[in-house]
Amino acid sequence: MEKTWLKHYPAGMPAEINADVYPSLVELMETAFKQFPAQPAYKMLGRSVSYAQIDEASRALAAYLQGLGLEKGDRVAIMMPNVPQYPVAVAAVLRAGFVVVNVNPLYTPRELEHQLKDAGAKAIVIIENFAATLQQVLAHVPTKHVVLASMGDMLGFVKGAVVNYVVRKVKKLVPAFELPTAVRFNDALAQGRGKTYSRPVVGPSDIAVLQYTGGTTGVSKGAVLLHRNLVANTLQCEAWYQPALRKIPKDEQLVSICALPLYHIFGFTTNLMLSMRVGGCNVLIPNPRDLPAVFKELSQHRFHSLPAVNTLFMAMANHPSFGTVDWSGLVISVGGGMAVQQATAKQWLDKTGCPIVEGYGLSETSPVACCNPTDSTAYTGSIGLPLPGTEVTLLDDDGREVPLGTSGEIAIRGPQVMAGYWQRPDETAKVMTSDGYFRTGDIGTVDERGYFRIVDRKKDMILVSGFNVYPNEVEDVLTLMPGVLECAAVGVPDEKAGEAVKVVIVRKNPALTEADVKAYCEANLTGYKRPRIIEFRTELPKTPVGKVLRRELRDKK
């Protein structure tokens, strides 16, 4: 496909980026530590953590992890919400020469066990709020070393103690657990300070992150993201942001609101790594669902950047506390993870004066592949143009490019595209073409200016508030439930989340109730994967060969 989009790039936008500026994310981060030592890197609950503090703490934790006898390339899981310990852990794992395995802290024991086993994680850095989940699976996974963080670890002695007391005793957010061999986060740092840190040689083709994403087989699989992939995407995003960033006064540090979970690749790249690259500061939001707390935090800051999913933009724009925040500094609102709705985009622009620019990407593309120009003044309804150095094409079922004006499967090639799925060459072969394109499973069109638009989904994936839910996984869990003969999961439109999970169940036991199913799903599936709608039928619609006709189930609400 001819790169028509290059003619419609904002003025001064490069066609390519040079990902060789840094041989690895380690180099990118250490450059930031040297360049911006005194600047705040993170702010949370009235406390500020500088680049120098992240540098010192991560070096100490890296030395501690190396002292456990782990070898270069070993996987270390990180299971935390947005707290300063998360970026410290990421920097430590990478600086020690290990691989970050991002884990959703809301995972159930079943989901956590699968991921730790699949990744072969030797160690985990986890916040105590979710330690009870880890306790249930620790005997069955290869994870032998546990570093246990608390919410207040990096907030200073007095503030930290108060926060920990409130979290544990007042809000009761830490269920009882027993992990006798775990080492407390601050103790690990103290031990690490007494050890020698040995800086390994980390290069572009070393693995940086295993980013788990749903599988068509119902099993979550790890997208292998190399240092080169993440460095490239960070630099691509930086170039793409420039038209907006130029509006920030020269004497102001870029301040981003970090409401996206950092364990999700969207937040990992656009908040954590991009801010490192430009010396920016992230205001950490540990729980974006707690909107009163979000607005209380936002009202304390002047900020410029807010990447988020449609669900959060909509909830914020409709919240009574919206007016308590000074939005005058906001120059870039990036929507990703799910489609941005026109009504949300209009309301956001009316209220803030800053349009939402919609982007598109996947865990497999580190994640950003396309985005609307950041100097856009209105909602386009498209996913925008391919980023510098990115090629996007539309393919038919046989892998041939479709003629202009025809819809086809969106396929992406560029320096941000993953190396493959972790230890799953069969799954990798299904999605990578012989000439290096990643087939996304999304069906799109492109106009004469090179703007892409998603029109359908080839895969049966359900997109709930930016998180992928694969029907097979929900079905696999439910068919193990006593009383369920068979079932099918589909996505149905949902005003808040974009889509919601609906399951249609054929009962083996007529006494099985909706409440039974909900309780079972609560124990086995993390929140966004749980069905919102449960329907019982005597049979499922099927093709003559017995394949469930999901489309029929979708059409009948």
C-alpha positions in Angstrom: 0.0 0.0 0.0 1.4 3.4 -1.0 2.1 5.5 2.1 -0.4 8.2 1.2 -0.6 9.1 4.9 2.8 10.8 4.8 1.4 13.6 2.7 -1.1 14.3 5.5 1.3 14.3 8.4 1.4 17.5 10.5 4.2 19.9 9.4 7.6 18.8 10.5 6.6 15.3 11.4 9.4 12.8 10.4 8.5 9.8 8.2 10.8 7.6 10.2 12.3 7.5 13.7 15.8 6.3 14.6 15.3 3.6 17.2 19.0 3.2 17.6 19.3 6.3 19.7 19.2 3.9 22.7 20.3 0.3 22.6 17.8 -0.5 25.3 15.2 0.9 27.7 17.9 0.7 30.4 19.9 3.4 28.4 16.7 5.4 27.9 15.9 5.4 31.7 19.5 6.0 32.8 19.8 9.0 30.4 16.7 10.5 32.1 18.2 9.8 35.6 21.3 11.8 34.6 19.5 14.6 32.8 16.7 15.3 35.2 17.8 14.2 38.7 16.1 17.0 40.7 12.8 17.0 38.7 9.7 15.2 40.0 9.1 11.9 38.2 6.0 10.9 40.1 3.5 12.6 42.4 0.9 10.8 44.5 -1.2 11.9 47.5 0.8 15.1 48.0 4.2 13.4 47.8 6.8 13.9 45.0 9.4 11.3 44.0 12.3 12.7 41.9 14.2 11.0 39.1 17.2 10.8 41.4 15.1 8.8 44.0 13.8 6.4 41.3 17.4 6.0 40.1 18.7 5.2 43.6 15.8 2.9 44.6 15.8 1.0 41.4 19.6 0.5 41.5 19.3 -0.9 45.0 16.4 -3.2 44.1 18.3 -4.3 41.0 21.3 -5.3 43.2 18.9 -7.1 45.6 17.3 -9.1 42.7 20.7 -10.0 41.3 21.7 -11.2 44.7 19.0 -13.8 44.6 20.9 -15.7 42.0 18.7 -14.9 39.1 20.3 -15.0 35.7 20.1 -12.6 32.7 16.8 -13.1 30.9 15.0 -14.5 33.9 11.4 -13.3 34.3 10.2 -11.2 37.2 6.5 -10.5 37.7 5.2 -7.1 38.8 1.7 -7.0 40.3 0.8 -3.5 41.5 -1.5 -0.6 40.8 -0.2 2.9 40.0 2.1 3.6 42.9 5.8 4.8 42.8 7.0 1.3 43.6 5.8 0.1 40.2 8.3 2.3 38.1 11.0 1.5 40.6 10.4 -2.2 40.1 10.3 -1.9 36.3 13.6 0.0 36.3 15.1 -2.5 38.7 14.1 -5.6 36.7 15.4 -4.1 33.4 18.6 -2.7 34.9 19.3 -6.1 36.5 19.0 -7.7 33.0 15.8 -9.5 33.7 12.4 -9.5 31.9 9.3 -7.6 33.2 6.1 -9.7 33.4 3.2 -7.2 33.8 0.4 -8.8 35.9 -3.1 -7.3 36.4 -3.4 -7.0 40.2 -7.1 -7.8 40.0 -6.4 -11.3 38.7 -8.1 -14.3 40.4 -5.8 -17.1 41.6 -6.6 -19.2 38.5 -5.5 -16.4 36.2 -2.4 -15.5 38.2 -1.3 -19.1 38.4 -1.5 -19.5 34.6 0.5 -16.4 34.0 3.3 -17.1 36.5 3.6 -20.7 35.2 3.5 -19.7 31.5 6.2 -17.0 32.0 8.3 -19.1 34.3 8.5 -16.1 36.6 11.3 -16.8 39.2 10.3 -13.7 41.4 7.4 -11.3 41.9 7.1 -7.8 43.3 3.6 -7.5 44.6 1.6 -5.1 46.7 0.2 -6.6 49.9 -3.4 -5.8 48.9 -3.2 -8.8 46.5 -0.9 -11.0 48.6 -3.8 -13.4 49.5 -4.2 -14.2 45.8 -0.6 -15.1 45.5 -0.6 -17.2 48.7 -3.2 -19.5 47.1 -1.0 -20.3 44.1 2.6 -20.0 45.4 3.0 -23.8 45.9 2.1 -24.5 42.3 4.2 -21.9 40.4 8.0 -21.5 39.8 8.0 -18.2 41.6 10.3 -18.6 44.7 11.1 -15.0 45.6 8.5 -12.5 46.8 9.1 -8.8 47.4 6.1 -7.4 49.2 5.2 -3.7 48.9 2.7 -1.6 50.8 0.8 1.5 49.5 2.8 3.9 51.6 6.4 2.6 51.0 7.6 5.6 49.1 5.5 8.3 50.7 7.9 9.1 53.6 7.8 7.7 57.1 4.9 9.6 58.6 2.7 9.9 55.5 3.5 6.3 54.5 2.5 5.0 58.0 -0.8 7.0 57.8 -1.6 5.7 54.3 -0.8 2.1 55.3 -3.0 2.4 58.4 -5.9 3.7 56.4 -5.5 1.1 53.6 -5.2 -1.8 56.1 -7.5 -0.8 59.0 -9.9 1.8 57.8 -10.7 0.8 54.2 -9.7 -2.9 54.9 -8.2 -3.3 51.5 -5.6 -5.9 52.6 -7.2 -9.4 53.1 -5.3 -11.6 55.6 -2.4 -13.5 54.1 0.6 -15.6 55.1 3.7 -15.3 53.0 6.4 -16.2 55.5 9.3 -16.0 53.1 8.4 -12.7 51.5 10.8 -9.7 52.0 9.3 -6.3 52.5 9.9 -3.8 49.7 11.8 -1.3 51.8 13.9 -4.1 53.4 14.8 -5.4 49.9 16.0 -1.8 49.1 18.0 -1.7 52.3 19.6 -5.0 51.5 20.3 -4.0 48.0 22.1 -0.9 49.1 24.6 -3.1 50.8 25.2 -5.2 47.7 27.2 -4.6 44.5 25.0 -3.8 41.4 26.5 -5.3 38.3 25.3 -3.6 35.1 24.7 -6.2 32.5 25.0 -5.7 28.7 21.4 -5.3 27.5 20.8 -4.9 23.7 18.0 -4.1 21.3 17.1 -7.7 20.7 17.0 -8.7 24.4 13.4 -9.3 25.8 12.2 -6.3 27.9 8.6 -7.2 28.7 6.2 -10.2 28.4 2.8 -8.4 27.9 0.0 -10.9 28.4 -2.9 -10.7 26.0 -6.0 -13.0 25.5 -5.7 -16.0 23.3 -8.0 -17.3 20.6 -7.5 -20.7 22.4 -8.9 -19.2 25.6 -5.4 -19.1 27.1 -3.6 -15.8 27.8 -0.3 -15.6 26.0 2.7 -13.3 26.3 3.6 -10.9 23.6 7.4 -10.8 23.5 8.3 -7.1 23.4 12.0 -6.5 22.9 13.9 -3.5 24.1 14.0 -2.2 20.5 10.2 -2.5 20.2 9.5 -0.4 23.3 12.3 2.1 22.6 10.9 2.6 19.0 7.3 3.0 20.2 8.3 5.5 22.9 10.2 7.6 20.2 7.3 7.3 17.7 4.9 8.6 20.4 7.2 11.4 21.3 7.4 12.5 17.6 3.6 12.2 17.2 2.9 14.2 20.4 5.2 17.2 19.3 2.5 19.4 17.7 0.6 19.3 21.0 3.7 19.5 23.3 4.9 22.6 21.5 1.9 24.4 23.1 3.4 23.9 26.6 5.3 27.0 27.9 9.0 26.4 27.7 9.5 26.8 31.5 6.8 24.1 32.4 7.6 20.4 32.9 5.3 18.1 31.0 2.8 16.8 33.6 0.7 13.7 32.6 -2.2 12.3 34.5 -1.5 8.6 34.9 -5.0 7.0 35.3 -4.2 4.2 32.8 -2.9 1.2 34.7 0.8 1.0 34.2 0.7 -2.8 33.9 -1.4 -2.2 30.7 0.9 -1.6 27.7 -1.0 1.7 26.8 0.0 3.2 30.2 3.4 1.5 30.2 4.5 3.2 27.0 2.6 6.5 26.9 2.9 7.3 30.6 6.0 5.6 32.1 8.4 5.4 29.1 7.4 8.5 27.2 7.6 10.7 30.4 11.1 9.2 31.1 12.2 10.2 27.6 11.1 13.8 27.9 11.7 14.3 31.6 8.0 14.6 32.4 6.1 14.0 35.6 3.3 11.5 36.1 0.5 12.1 38.6 -0.4 8.6 39.7 -4.0 7.6 40.1 -4.0 4.2 41.9 -7.8 3.6 41.4 -9.4 5.5 38.5 -12.8 4.1 39.4 -12.8 6.1 42.6 -13.8 9.3 40.8 -14.1 11.6 43.9 -10.4 10.7 44.7 -9.4 11.2 41.1 -10.9 14.7 41.1 -9.4 15.5 44.5 -5.9 14.6 43.1 -6.4 16.4 39.8 -7.5 19.6 41.5 -4.0 19.8 43.1 -2.1 20.0 39.8 -1.6 21.9 36.6 -1.3 19.2 33.9 -0.9 18.9 30.1 -1.5 15.3 29.1 -4.3 12.8 29.8 -4.3 9.4 28.0 -7.4 7.4 28.9 -10.1 5.1 27.6 -13.5 6.3 26.5 -15.1 5.0 29.6 -13.0 7.3 31.9 -13.4 10.3 29.6 -17.2 9.9 29.7 -17.4 9.3 33.5 -15.2 12.3 34.2 -17.1 14.6 31.8 -20.4 13.7 33.5 -19.1 14.0 37.1 -20.3 16.8 39.4 -16.7 17.5 40.5 -15.6 18.2 36.9 -15.5 22.0 37.6 -13.2 21.7 40.6 -10.3 21.0 38.2 -8.2 23.5 36.2 -8.2 22.1 32.6 -6.5 25.2 31.1 -3.1 23.5 30.8 -4.5 20.4 29.0 -3.0 20.2 25.4 -3.4 16.5 24.6 -6.1 14.0 25.4 -5.4 10.6 23.8 -8.1 8.0 23.6 -7.1 4.4 23.1 -7.8 0.8 24.2 -11.4 1.0 22.8 -13.3 3.2 20.4 -13.9 6.8 21.4 -17.6 7.6 21.1 -18.7 10.7 19.2 -20.9 11.9 22.1 -18.0 11.6 24.6 -15.6 13.3 22.2 -18.0 16.2 21.7 -18.7 16.6 25.4 -15.0 16.5 26.3 -14.1 19.2 23.7 -17.0 21.4 24.8 -15.9 21.2 28.5 -12.1 21.3 28.2 -11.4 22.9 24.8 -9.0 20.0 24.2 -10.1 17.4 21.6 -9.7 13.7 22.2 -7.3 12.3 19.6 -8.1 8.7 19.1 -5.2 6.2 18.6 -5.1 2.5 17.9 -2.7 -0.4 18.8 -2.4 -3.7 20.6 -0.1 -5.4 23.1 1.6 -6.9 20.1 2.5 -3.5 18.8 4.0 -2.0 22.0 1.1 -0.7 21.6 0.6 2.4 19.4 0.4 1.9 15.6 -2.0 4.6 14.4 -3.2 7.9 15.9 -5.0 11.0 14.8 -2.7 14.1 14.6 -2.3 15.7 17.9 -3.1 19.2 16.4 -6.6 17.9 15.4 -9.4 20.3 16.3 -12.3 17.9 16.0 -13.4 14.2 16.3 -12.8 12.2 13.1 -14.3 8.8 14.1 -11.1 7.2 12.6 -8.1 5.6 14.3 -5.9 8.1 12.4 -2.7 7.7 10.5 0.1 5.2 10.9 2.9 6.5 13.2 6.4 7.3 11.7 8.2 4.2 10.6 4.9 2.2 10.6 3.3 0.5 7.6 -0.3 -0.5 7.7 -2.1 -2.4 5.0 -5.5 -4.2 4.6 -5.4 -7.9 3.7 -8.0 -10.4 2.5 -8.2 -14.0 3.9 -5.5 -15.2 1.6 -3.1 -12.5 2.8 -3.4 -10.3 -0.4 -3.7 -6.6 -0.2 -7.3 -5.5 -0.9 -8.1 -2.7 -3.5 -8.7 0.8 -2.2 -12.2 1.3 -1.0 -12.5 -2.3 0.1 -12.4 -3.5 3.7 -9.7 -5.9 4.9 -7.9 -7.1 7.9 -5.6 -4.5 9.4 -2.0 -5.6 9.3 0.9 -3.7 10.8 4.7 -3.7 10.2 7.2 -1.6 12.0 9.9 -1.5 14.7 7.3 -1.7 17.4 5.8 -5.0 16.3 6.5 -7.9 18.8 9.0 -10.7 18.2 6.2 -13.2 18.6 4.3 -15.0 21.4 6.2 -16.4 24.3 7.0 -20.1 23.6 4.1 -20.4 21.2 5.5 -20.6 17.6 2.2 -22.0 16.4 0.2 -19.0 17.6 2.9 -16.6 16.3 2.7 -18.3 12.8 -1.1 -17.6 12.7 -0.6 -13.8 13.1 2.7 -13.0 11.3 2.9 -12.9 7.5 6.1 -14.0 5.8 7.0 -10.4 5.1 6.7 -9.3 8.7 3.2 -7.9 9.0 1.2 -8.6 12.2 -2.4 -9.5 11.4 -4.6 -7.8 14.0 -7.9 -9.5 13.6 -9.6 -6.1 13.2 -11.3 -5.3 9.9 -10.8 -1.8 8.6 -11.0 0.6 5.7 -8.7 3.4 4.6 -9.5 6.6 2.8 -7.5 8.4 0.1 -5.6 10.5 2.8 -4.4 7.4 4.6 -6.8 7.6 7.6 -7.8 4.1 8.8 -11.1 3.2 10.3 -12.2 0.0 12.1 -15.5 -1.4 10.8 -15.6 -4.9 12.3 -13.7 -7.6 14.2 -12.5 -10.8 12.7 -11.9 -12.4 16.0 -14.6 -13.0 18.5 -12.9 -10.8 21.0 -15.0 -8.6 23.4 -13.5 -5.2 24.3 -14.5 -4.1 27.8 -13.3 -0.6 28.7 -10.1 -1.2 26.7 -9.4 -4.7 28.0 -9.6 -7.7 25.7 -11.9 -10.5 26.8 -11.8 -13.7 24.7 -15.1 -15.7 24.7 -13.2 -19.0 24.8 -11.7 -18.2 28.2 -15.1 -17.3 29.7 -16.6 -20.4 28.2 -13.7 -22.7 29.4 -14.3 -21.5 32.9 -18.0 -21.8 32.9 -18.1 -25.3 31.3 -16.2 -26.5 34.4 -19.0 -25.3 36.6 -21.3 -28.1 37.9 -24.7 -27.7 36.4 -23.6 -26.1 33.1 -24.0 -28.3 30.0 -22.6 -25.9 27.4 -22.4 -22.1 27.0 -21.3 -19.3 24.7 -20.0 -15.9 25.5 -20.5 -12.8 23.2 -20.0 -9.1 23.4 -23.1 -6.8 23.5 -23.1 -3.0 23.3 -22.7 -1.3 26.6 -23.1 2.5 27.1 -20.4 2.7 29.7 -17.8 0.1 28.8 -18.3 0.0 25.0 -19.1 -3.7 25.2 -20.2 -6.0 28.0 -19.9 -9.8 28.3 -23.1 -11.8 27.8 -23.3 -15.6 28.3 -25.9 -17.9 27.1 -26.0 -21.1 29.1 -27.7 -24.5 28.5 -28.3 -26.1 31.9 -27.4 -29.6 33.0 -29.0 -28.9 36.3 -32.4 -27.0 36.0 -31.9 -25.6 39.6 -28.8 -23.5 38.4 -29.5 -19.8 39.0 -28.1 -16.5 37.7 -26.7 -15.9 41.2 -24.9 -19.2 41.2 -23.2 -18.3 37.9 -22.3 -14.8 39.1 -20.7 -16.2 42.3 -18.7 -18.8 40.3 -17.4 -16.2 37.8 -16.4 -13.9 40.7 -14.2 -16.6 42.0 -12.6 -17.5 38.7 -12.6 -14.4 36.4 -11.3 -10.9 37.0 -13.9 -8.1 37.1 -13.9 -7.0 33.4 -14.2 -10.6 32.2 -17.3 -11.4 34.2 -20.6 -11.7 32.4 -23.0 -8.7 32.9 -25.9 -10.5 31.2 -26.7 -14.2 31.9 -29.3 -15.9 29.8 -30.5 -19.5 30.0 -31.7 -21.4 26.9 -32.6 -25.0 26.0 -30.0 -25.1 23.2 -27.4 -22.9 21.4 -27.8 -21.9 17.7 -25.2 -23.9 15.7 -24.0 -24.5 12.1 -24.6 -28.0 10.6 -21.1 -28.9 11.7 -21.8 -27.9 15.3 -20.1 -24.5 15.5 -21.9 -22.1 17.7 -23.3 -19.1 15.8 -22.2 -16.3 18.0 -23.6 -13.7 15.7 -27.1 -14.9 16.3 -26.6 -14.7 20.1 -25.2 -11.1 19.6 -28.2 -10.0 17.6 -30.7 -11.2 20.2 -30.1 -9.0 23.2 
